[in-house]
Amino acid sequence: MHSQERGDVLAHVSGNLRRFRQAAGLSQAALAEASGISRRMIVALEGGDANISLSSLDKLAAAMGVGFVDLVRDPTRAPSAEINEVTWRGASPQSNAVLLGSAPATTEAQMWLWSLGPGERYDAEPDPAGWHEMLFVTQGTLRLEVSGAVRDHTAGSFTVYRTDQTYAYANPGEVPVRFVRNVIS
């Protein structure tokens, strides 16, 4: 079991974004054009003054020719499959997503540990074609909405689905829901 004390991934994004952008020979304006993310957002991210969606981080990484994991990884730690960083926080202190690790796939595979407090929801943007997720619920009931279809998954159940469509996670229960999320691209 890994320590539950984790840093904030956005602290890493700031420096990594600047370093990878400069290594790619891109100005902030050129990166904005290549990624579809505003220059204002890029300036704020590099300054450590902004929050950004996970899918927008994917777009920035792709525009610079690096992986999502490269953008969020702690640059002071030796590269390994283990990342163990909080990458999303909800309004409830019981809601967060921890990127546990990553392994090579066609492009990449990631393993996450998510928790959502009662009533919490996370709306995702569609991923590129060919991406999938595998979820395994370890506690509570996870409500998964995929392209308008709603299905509840209880502890011990799992599902696999394409993520090139709209999807969302929600906790309809009175206790936190915890689940393992694998992203395959």
MODAPE-V631765 format. One record per backbone hydrogen bond with DSSP energy under -0.5 kcal/mol. NH is the residue of the N-H (numbers start at 1). CO is the residue of the C=O. Records with the same first field share a line. If there is no record, write none. Layout:
NH = CO  CO
This chain:
6 = 4
9 = 7  86
11 = 8
12 = 8  9
13 = 9
14 = 10
15 = 11
16 = 12
17 = 13
18 = 14
19 = 15
20 = 16
21 = 17
22 = 18
23 = 19
24 = 20
25 = 22
26 = 21
31 = 27
32 = 28
33 = 29
34 = 30
35 = 31
36 = 32
42 = 38
43 = 39
44 = 40
45 = 41
46 = 42
47 = 43
48 = 45
49 = 44
57 = 53
58 = 54
59 = 55
60 = 56
61 = 57
62 = 58
63 = 59
64 = 60  61
65 = 61  62
66 = 61
71 = 67
72 = 68
73 = 69
75 = 73
77 = 74
83 = 100
84 = 99  100
85 = 99
86 = 7
87 = 97
88 = 97
90 = 95
95 = 92
96 = 94  115
97 = 88
98 = 113
99 = 85  97
100 = 98  111
101 = 111
102 = 81
103 = 109
109 = 103
110 = 183
111 = 101
112 = 181
113 = 98
114 = 112  179
115 = 96
116 = 177
119 = 171
120 = 117
122 = 169
124 = 122  167
127 = 163
131 = 128
132 = 184
133 = 161
134 = 182
135 = 159
136 = 180
137 = 157
138 = 178
139 = 178
142 = 153
143 = 141  170
144 = 142  151
145 = 143  168
146 = 144  149
147 = 166
149 = 146
151 = 144
153 = 142
155 = 140
156 = 137
157 = 154
159 = 135
161 = 133
163 = 131
167 = 124
168 = 145
169 = 122
170 = 143
171 = 120
172 = 170
177 = 116
178 = 139
179 = 114
180 = 136
181 = 112
182 = 134
183 = 110
184 = 132
185 = 108
